[in-house]
Amino acid sequence: MNIYVSNLSFHTSEEDLKKLFEKFGAVSSAKIITDRSTGRSRGFAFVEMNADAEGNEAIKGLHNMEIEGRSMSVSIARDKPDRQENKKWNNY
């Protein structure tokens, strides 16, 4: 299960996220998204968990939890939109 995590502190590390989610089950990856030019966190991440049931428990347990002074938003990640679909809007 791929999980979207937003409203993260800029000081939260991938290791911090992994440890937090491991309380609910096996985590295959935790990736904080960074700005290409500065390398600084953009305040959101994706966490992949091996089992859907564990992922759902993590979402329930961690959504709106305060970490480093910020209330995290945790939900199932949506599929990335098709780039072709986005291009049609650029023609206007």
N, CA, C and O atoms as a GROMACS GRO file, in nm:
protein
  368
    1MET      N    1   0.085  -0.118   0.000
    1MET     CA    2   0.000   0.000   0.000
    1MET      C    3   0.088   0.123   0.000
    1MET      O    4   0.183   0.133   0.078
    2ASN      N    5   0.058   0.217  -0.088
    2ASN     CA    6   0.131   0.342  -0.096
    2ASN      C    7   0.051   0.450  -0.020
    2ASN      O    8  -0.067   0.471  -0.046
    3ILE      N    9   0.118   0.515   0.074
    3ILE     CA   10   0.053   0.611   0.164
    3ILE      C   11   0.114   0.750   0.144
    3ILE      O   12   0.236   0.765   0.136
    4TYR      N   13   0.027   0.850   0.135
    4TYR     CA   14   0.068   0.989   0.120
    4TYR      C   15   0.066   1.056   0.256
    4TYR      O   16  -0.033   1.048   0.329
    5VAL      N   17   0.176   1.122   0.290
    5VAL     CA   18   0.188   1.190   0.419
    5VAL      C   19   0.221   1.336   0.391
    5VAL      O   20   0.320   1.365   0.324
    6SER      N   21   0.140   1.428   0.443
    6SER     CA   22   0.166   1.570   0.419
    6SER      C   23   0.166   1.649   0.549
    6SER      O   24   0.135   1.598   0.656
    7ASN      N   25   0.203   1.776   0.536
    7ASN     CA   26   0.216   1.869   0.648
    7ASN      C   27   0.326   1.824   0.745
    7ASN      O   28   0.312   1.832   0.867
    8LEU      N   29   0.436   1.776   0.686
    8LEU     CA   30   0.550   1.732   0.766
    8LEU      C   31   0.640   1.850   0.802
    8LEU      O   32   0.649   1.947   0.726
    9SER      N   33   0.704   1.840   0.916
    9SER     CA   34   0.807   1.936   0.952
    9SER      C   35   0.923   1.920   0.854
    9SER      O   36   0.949   1.809   0.807
   10PHE      N   37   0.992   2.028   0.825
   10PHE     CA   38   1.107   2.021   0.735
   10PHE      C   39   1.223   1.948   0.799
   10PHE      O   40   1.322   1.918   0.732
   11HIS      N   41   1.214   1.919   0.929
   11HIS     CA   42   1.320   1.849   1.001
   11HIS      C   43   1.295   1.699   1.010
   11HIS      O   44   1.384   1.625   1.053
   12THR      N   45   1.177   1.652   0.969
   12THR     CA   46   1.146   1.509   0.975
   12THR      C   47   1.230   1.436   0.870
   12THR      O   48   1.236   1.478   0.754
   13SER      N   49   1.293   1.326   0.911
   13SER     CA   50   1.376   1.249   0.818
   13SER      C   51   1.301   1.125   0.770
   13SER      O   52   1.198   1.087   0.826
   14GLU      N   53   1.353   1.063   0.665
   14GLU     CA   54   1.294   0.939   0.614
   14GLU      C   55   1.300   0.830   0.721
   14GLU      O   56   1.209   0.749   0.734
   15GLU      N   57   1.409   0.829   0.798
   15GLU     CA   58   1.424   0.730   0.905
   15GLU      C   59   1.318   0.753   1.014
   15GLU      O   60   1.263   0.657   1.067
   16ASP      N   61   1.290   0.879   1.047
   16ASP     CA   62   1.185   0.912   1.146
   16ASP      C   63   1.050   0.857   1.100
   16ASP      O   64   0.977   0.795   1.177
   17LEU      N   65   1.019   0.881   0.972
   17LEU     CA   66   0.892   0.833   0.917
   17LEU      C   67   0.884   0.681   0.921
   17LEU      O   68   0.782   0.624   0.962
   18LYS      N   69   0.991   0.617   0.879
   18LYS     CA   70   0.994   0.470   0.876
   18LYS      C   71   0.969   0.413   1.017
   18LYS      O   72   0.889   0.321   1.034
   19LYS      N   73   1.036   0.468   1.116
   19LYS     CA   74   1.017   0.421   1.255
   19LYS      C   75   0.874   0.442   1.302
   19LYS      O   76   0.816   0.356   1.369
   20LEU      N   77   0.816   0.556   1.267
   20LEU     CA   78   0.678   0.587   1.306
   20LEU      C   79   0.579   0.487   1.246
   20LEU      O   80   0.491   0.438   1.317
   21PHE      N   81   0.594   0.457   1.118
   21PHE     CA   82   0.502   0.366   1.049
   21PHE      C   83   0.528   0.220   1.084
   21PHE      O   84   0.436   0.138   1.077
   22GLU      N   85   0.649   0.185   1.122
   22GLU     CA   86   0.681   0.046   1.158
   22GLU      C   87   0.606   0.000   1.283
   22GLU      O   88   0.598  -0.120   1.309
   23LYS      N   89   0.552   0.093   1.360
   23LYS     CA   90   0.471   0.056   1.476
   23LYS      C   91   0.344  -0.017   1.433
   23LYS      O   92   0.281  -0.086   1.513
   24PHE      N   93   0.308  -0.002   1.305
   24PHE     CA   94   0.186  -0.063   1.252
   24PHE      C   95   0.213  -0.181   1.160
   24PHE      O   96   0.119  -0.253   1.123
   25GLY      N   97   0.339  -0.204   1.122
   25GLY     CA   98   0.372  -0.316   1.035
   25GLY      C   99   0.498  -0.290   0.954
   25GLY      O  100   0.568  -0.190   0.974
   26ALA      N  101   0.524  -0.382   0.861
   26ALA     CA  102   0.646  -0.375   0.779
   26ALA      C  103   0.640  -0.261   0.678
   26ALA      O  104   0.542  -0.246   0.606
   27VAL      N  105   0.746  -0.180   0.675
   27VAL     CA  106   0.757  -0.067   0.583
   27VAL      C  107   0.862  -0.102   0.479
   27VAL      O  108   0.976  -0.133   0.513
   28SER      N  109   0.823  -0.097   0.351
   28SER     CA  110   0.921  -0.127   0.247
   28SER      C  111   1.000  -0.004   0.206
   28SER      O  112   1.115  -0.017   0.164
   29SER      N  113   0.941   0.117   0.217
   29SER     CA  114   1.016   0.239   0.188
   29SER      C  115   0.947   0.361   0.246
   29SER      O  116   0.826   0.361   0.270
   30ALA      N  117   1.026   0.464   0.270
   30ALA     CA  118   0.976   0.595   0.313
   30ALA      C  119   1.056   0.698   0.236
   30ALA      O  120   1.179   0.704   0.249
   31LYS      N  121   0.989   0.780   0.157
   31LYS     CA  122   1.057   0.876   0.070
   31LYS      C  123   1.000   1.017   0.091
   31LYS      O  124   0.884   1.043   0.058
   32ILE      N  125   1.082   1.106   0.145
   32ILE     CA  126   1.043   1.247   0.159
   32ILE      C  127   1.075   1.315   0.027
   32ILE      O  128   1.185   1.300  -0.027
   33ILE      N  129   0.980   1.390  -0.025
   33ILE     CA  130   0.997   1.461  -0.152
   33ILE      C  131   1.070   1.592  -0.126
   33ILE      O  132   1.033   1.670  -0.038
   34THR      N  133   1.175   1.616  -0.205
   34THR     CA  134   1.258   1.735  -0.186
   34THR      C  135   1.253   1.826  -0.308
   34THR      O  136   1.222   1.783  -0.420
   35ASP      N  137   1.284   1.953  -0.285
   35ASP     CA  138   1.293   2.051  -0.393
   35ASP      C  139   1.416   2.020  -0.477
   35ASP      O  140   1.524   1.995  -0.423
   36ARG      N  141   1.401   2.021  -0.607
   36ARG     CA  142   1.512   1.986  -0.696
   36ARG      C  143   1.630   2.082  -0.685
   36ARG      O  144   1.745   2.040  -0.689
   37SER      N  145   1.602   2.209  -0.671
   37SER     CA  146   1.712   2.307  -0.671
   37SER      C  147   1.779   2.324  -0.534
   37SER      O  148   1.900   2.345  -0.528
   38THR      N  149   1.702   2.314  -0.426
   38THR     CA  150   1.760   2.337  -0.293
   38THR      C  151   1.787   2.209  -0.215
   38THR      O  152   1.869   2.208  -0.123
   39GLY      N  153   1.719   2.101  -0.252
   39GLY     CA  154   1.734   1.975  -0.177
   39GLY      C  155   1.655   1.974  -0.047
   39GLY      O  156   1.659   1.876   0.027
   40ARG      N  157   1.584   2.083  -0.018
   40ARG     CA  158   1.507   2.096   0.106
   40ARG      C  159   1.374   2.019   0.094
   40ARG      O  160   1.316   2.011  -0.014
   41SER      N  161   1.329   1.964   0.203
   41SER     CA  162   1.201   1.893   0.206
   41SER      C  163   1.089   1.984   0.159
   41SER      O  164   1.086   2.103   0.190
   42ARG      N  165   0.996   1.925   0.084
   42ARG     CA  166   0.877   2.001   0.041
   42ARG      C  167   0.761   1.981   0.138
   42ARG      O  168   0.653   2.035   0.116
   43GLY      N  169   0.782   1.904   0.246
   43GLY     CA  170   0.680   1.889   0.349
   43GLY      C  171   0.584   1.774   0.327
   43GLY      O  172   0.483   1.762   0.396
   44PHE      N  173   0.615   1.687   0.229
   44PHE     CA  174   0.531   1.568   0.212
   44PHE      C  175   0.616   1.449   0.173
   44PHE      O  176   0.731   1.464   0.131
   45ALA      N  177   0.556   1.330   0.187
   45ALA     CA  178   0.631   1.206   0.164
   45ALA      C  179   0.537   1.094   0.121
   45ALA      O  180   0.415   1.107   0.126
   46PHE      N  181   0.598   0.984   0.078
   46PHE     CA  182   0.526   0.862   0.046
   46PHE      C  183   0.587   0.749   0.125
   46PHE      O  184   0.709   0.734   0.130
   47VAL      N  185   0.501   0.669   0.187
   47VAL     CA  186   0.546   0.554   0.264
   47VAL      C  187   0.479   0.431   0.202
   47VAL      O  188   0.357   0.429   0.181
   48GLU      N  189   0.558   0.328   0.174
   48GLU     CA  190   0.502   0.204   0.122
   48GLU      C  191   0.505   0.099   0.231
   48GLU      O  192   0.608   0.072   0.292
   49MET      N  193   0.387   0.039   0.253
   49MET     CA  194   0.377  -0.069   0.351
   49MET      C  195   0.341  -0.198   0.279
   49MET      O  196   0.270  -0.196   0.178
   50ASN      N  197   0.391  -0.310   0.330
   50ASN     CA  198   0.376  -0.438   0.262
   50ASN      C  199   0.232  -0.489   0.261
   50ASN      O  200   0.190  -0.552   0.163
   51ALA      N  201   0.157  -0.464   0.366
   51ALA     CA  202   0.021  -0.519   0.377
   51ALA      C  203  -0.082  -0.406   0.384
   51ALA      O  204  -0.063  -0.309   0.457
   52ASP      N  205  -0.190  -0.420   0.308
   52ASP     CA  206  -0.296  -0.318   0.308
   52ASP      C  207  -0.358  -0.300   0.446
   52ASP      O  208  -0.386  -0.188   0.487
   53ALA      N  209  -0.378  -0.411   0.518
   53ALA     CA  210  -0.440  -0.401   0.651
   53ALA      C  211  -0.353  -0.319   0.745
   53ALA      O  212  -0.404  -0.237   0.822
   54GLU      N  213  -0.222  -0.340   0.739
   54GLU     CA  214  -0.130  -0.264   0.823
   54GLU      C  215  -0.128  -0.117   0.780
   54GLU      O  216  -0.121  -0.028   0.864
   55GLY      N  217  -0.133  -0.093   0.650
   55GLY     CA  218  -0.137   0.043   0.598
   55GLY      C  219  -0.260   0.118   0.645
   55GLY      O  220  -0.252   0.234   0.685
   56ASN      N  221  -0.375   0.050   0.640
   56ASN     CA  222  -0.499   0.112   0.686
   56ASN      C  223  -0.493   0.145   0.835
   56ASN      O  224  -0.543   0.249   0.878
   57GLU      N  225  -0.434   0.056   0.914
   57GLU     CA  226  -0.418   0.082   1.058
   57GLU      C  227  -0.327   0.202   1.081
   57GLU      O  228  -0.352   0.284   1.169
   58ALA      N  229  -0.219   0.212   1.002
   58ALA     CA  230  -0.127   0.325   1.015
   58ALA      C  231  -0.198   0.455   0.981
   58ALA      O  232  -0.179   0.556   1.049
   59ILE      N  233  -0.281   0.453   0.877
   59ILE     CA  234  -0.356   0.574   0.840
   59ILE      C  235  -0.447   0.615   0.954
   59ILE      O  236  -0.451   0.732   0.992
   60LYS      N  237  -0.521   0.520   1.009
   60LYS     CA  238  -0.612   0.550   1.121
   60LYS      C  239  -0.535   0.602   1.242
   60LYS      O  240  -0.578   0.698   1.308
   61GLY      N  241  -0.422   0.539   1.272
   61GLY     CA  242  -0.348   0.574   1.392
   61GLY      C  243  -0.266   0.701   1.382
   61GLY      O  244  -0.239   0.766   1.484
   62LEU      N  245  -0.225   0.739   1.261
   62LEU     CA  246  -0.133   0.852   1.246
   62LEU      C  247  -0.196   0.978   1.188
   62LEU      O  248  -0.139   1.087   1.202
   63HIS      N  249  -0.312   0.966   1.124
   63HIS     CA  250  -0.375   1.085   1.065
   63HIS      C  251  -0.407   1.188   1.174
   63HIS      O  252  -0.467   1.155   1.276
   64ASN      N  253  -0.366   1.310   1.151
   64ASN     CA  254  -0.383   1.424   1.244
   64ASN      C  255  -0.296   1.415   1.369
   64ASN      O  256  -0.314   1.493   1.462
   65MET      N  257  -0.201   1.321   1.372
   65MET     CA  258  -0.109   1.312   1.485
   65MET      C  259  -0.008   1.426   1.475
   65MET      O  260   0.041   1.457   1.366
   66GLU      N  261   0.022   1.489   1.587
   66GLU     CA  262   0.116   1.600   1.587
   66GLU      C  263   0.259   1.548   1.600
   66GLU      O  264   0.292   1.477   1.695
   67ILE      N  265   0.342   1.585   1.503
   67ILE     CA  266   0.484   1.549   1.503
   67ILE      C  267   0.564   1.677   1.483
   67ILE      O  268   0.542   1.750   1.386
   68GLU      N  269   0.656   1.705   1.574
   68GLU     CA  270   0.740   1.824   1.567
   68GLU      C  271   0.658   1.952   1.548
   68GLU      O  272   0.696   2.041   1.472
   69GLY      N  273   0.545   1.959   1.618
   69GLY     CA  274   0.463   2.080   1.617
   69GLY      C  275   0.369   2.093   1.498
   69GLY      O  276   0.305   2.197   1.482
   70ARG      N  277   0.359   1.989   1.415
   70ARG     CA  278   0.271   1.994   1.297
   70ARG      C  279   0.179   1.873   1.296
   70ARG      O  280   0.221   1.762   1.328
   71SER      N  281   0.054   1.895   1.259
   71SER     CA  282  -0.045   1.788   1.252
   71SER      C  283  -0.038   1.722   1.114
   71SER      O  284  -0.078   1.780   1.014
   72MET      N  285   0.014   1.599   1.112
   72MET     CA  286   0.031   1.526   0.985
   72MET      C  287  -0.102   1.487   0.924
   72MET      O  288  -0.198   1.456   0.996
   73SER      N  289  -0.108   1.489   0.794
   73SER     CA  290  -0.222   1.436   0.721
   73SER      C  291  -0.174   1.306   0.655
   73SER      O  292  -0.072   1.306   0.586
   74VAL      N  293  -0.247   1.197   0.676
   74VAL     CA  294  -0.206   1.066   0.625
   74VAL      C  295  -0.324   1.004   0.551
   74VAL      O  296  -0.434   0.993   0.606
   75SER      N  297  -0.302   0.963   0.426
   75SER     CA  298  -0.410   0.903   0.346
   75SER      C  299  -0.352   0.809   0.242
   75SER      O  300  -0.230   0.804   0.221
   76ILE      N  301  -0.439   0.733   0.177
   76ILE     CA  302  -0.396   0.646   0.068
   76ILE      C  303  -0.351   0.735  -0.047
   76ILE      O  304  -0.421   0.829  -0.084
   77ALA      N  305  -0.235   0.704  -0.104
   77ALA     CA  306  -0.184   0.784  -0.216
   77ALA      C  307  -0.265   0.755  -0.341
   77ALA      O  308  -0.301   0.640  -0.368
   78ARG      N  309  -0.294   0.860  -0.416
   78ARG     CA  310  -0.363   0.844  -0.545
   78ARG      C  311  -0.260   0.818  -0.653
   78ARG      O  312  -0.144   0.857  -0.639
   79ASP      N  313  -0.302   0.753  -0.761
   79ASP     CA  314  -0.213   0.731  -0.874
   79ASP      C  315  -0.174   0.863  -0.935
   79ASP      O  316  -0.252   0.958  -0.938
   80LYS      N  317  -0.051   0.869  -0.984
   80LYS     CA  318  -0.002   0.989  -1.051
   80LYS      C  319  -0.079   1.008  -1.182
   80LYS      O  320  -0.094   0.913  -1.258
   81PRO      N  321  -0.128   1.129  -1.209
   81PRO     CA  322  -0.203   1.150  -1.333
   81PRO      C  323  -0.115   1.128  -1.456
   81PRO      O  324   0.006   1.151  -1.453
   82ASP      N  325  -0.176   1.084  -1.562
   82ASP     CA  326  -0.107   1.060  -1.688
   82ASP      C  327  -0.057   1.193  -1.743
   82ASP      O  328  -0.133   1.289  -1.750
   83ARG      N  329   0.068   1.199  -1.783
   83ARG     CA  330   0.125   1.323  -1.836
   83ARG      C  331   0.054   1.368  -1.964
   83ARG      O  332   0.041   1.488  -1.987
   84GLN      N  333   0.009   1.276  -2.047
   84GLN     CA  334  -0.064   1.309  -2.169
   84GLN      C  335  -0.190   1.386  -2.134
   84GLN      O  336  -0.225   1.483  -2.202
   85GLU      N  337  -0.258   1.343  -2.030
   85GLU     CA  338  -0.382   1.408  -1.987
   85GLU      C  339  -0.354   1.553  -1.948
   85GLU      O  340  -0.433   1.643  -1.978
   86ASN      N  341  -0.242   1.576  -1.879
   86ASN     CA  342  -0.206   1.712  -1.836
   86ASN      C  343  -0.170   1.800  -1.955
   86ASN      O  344  -0.197   1.920  -1.952
   87LYS      N  345  -0.112   1.743  -2.060
   87LYS     CA  346  -0.070   1.822  -2.175
   87LYS      C  347  -0.187   1.885  -2.249
   87LYS      O  348  -0.173   1.993  -2.305
   88LYS      N  349  -0.302   1.817  -2.249
   88LYS     CA  350  -0.416   1.872  -2.324
   88LYS      C  351  -0.458   2.008  -2.270
   88LYS      O  352  -0.510   2.091  -2.345
   89TRP      N  353  -0.437   2.033  -2.139
   89TRP     CA  354  -0.477   2.161  -2.080
   89TRP      C  355  -0.377   2.271  -2.114
   89TRP      O  356  -0.409   2.389  -2.105
   90ASN      N  357  -0.257   2.232  -2.153
   90ASN     CA  358  -0.156   2.333  -2.188
   90ASN      C  359  -0.180   2.396  -2.324
   90ASN      O  360  -0.115   2.494  -2.358
   91ASN      N  361  -0.273   2.342  -2.402
   91ASN     CA  362  -0.300   2.394  -2.535
   91ASN      C  363  -0.394   2.514  -2.534
   91ASN      O  364  -0.417   2.574  -2.638
   92TYR      N  365  -0.450   2.548  -2.420
   92TYR     CA  366  -0.547   2.658  -2.413
   92TYR      C  367  -0.483   2.787  -2.375
   92TYR      O  368  -0.551   2.889  -2.365
   0.00000   0.00000   0.00000
